[in-house]
């Protein structure tokens, strides 16, 4: 099964939280109040209680939708997290946050992660001065990320930064607004991610 291309609001309502798929970085009361109703004609009347497996599956699905990943790739990231030192769930979140498409999103270069993934895939993002067109590329401490020096691309990034000027870049990234070059200052933590996902549930699901 390919990537979901339908209305993002359906995924938000199914998860019961704002997954950030529609470029809503800030809370919107008019939008958020619909999230407690699952999609469908009879969504208002559905209040079924999830089993433990259902809860674990829901957390995994939320993480996959937030970062725009399919099952096979998500399993690869989980396998890498298991091999790392430390807590597996926190390792998984760290790896997902270090994806290049997510870094572009965290730098406010784009409105959504989907747009960030498109920018990377089209070769509009450079790492250490070289174009990288792999959205799942994992950045390291000291890596320098910048938009490709193309007039239309630079204008696009500046427009995005202006749109989100009231927000701040993720703490683990350092951005020079004049040169538009950012540096990975440290590895991200679960607290940096600020996503509505219980990673421990994902670990329990894959540990069965």
Phi, psi and omega in degrees: 000134183278190180289146178290131181237009181278192181297131181295330182300329179295320179291321179297315182290325177296320180280336181082007180216163176281115182270001178074026183272351182246018178074020179265086181286336179251160180292140179228106186302317182298325181277315186293332183290349177271353188285345180272008178240117182293154182293159179114162184300325183251023183302325182297334184262001183266117180222044182289147180268132183279146173282174178300318178297318180298320179293319179294318179296321181296320180294321178295317180297322178298314180298318180296318181290319180301314184266002175065047184241152174266168187301315184298314180292323179296320178296324178297317179294321179295319179299323178291322180295324180297324183281346180280156175288150178103196182279125186303315182298317179291324176298319181297313180298320180299314180297319180295321179291332182276358174300140184299321180295324178290323179298317178300319178294316181293335178278358181069020177286344182220165180276322180228166176291330178297317177294320179297319179297321178295317179300315179295313181299331180271007177073034182258003181236137179247145173238120183055038175085357181243139179295131175237120183250026179248105182304329183273006178303132182264119180281157180239165177299131181097345178297142178251123182247133180207156176286148178300138184287072178234131189308311182295323181291316178299318179297322179296315180294317180297322179295322179292318179296325179291321180298321183254032184297339179278353179256165180244150177293150179309141185300332183276000177241144177241119184246132173266107184296341180279313181269347184062024177258133180242154180234139176281106185279327181199173177282143179286157176243175177299324179296326179291326185293319181049058177240148182279059184228134174264095187297335180296327178293325179292319179298317179297321180297314183280348181274354182286000000 
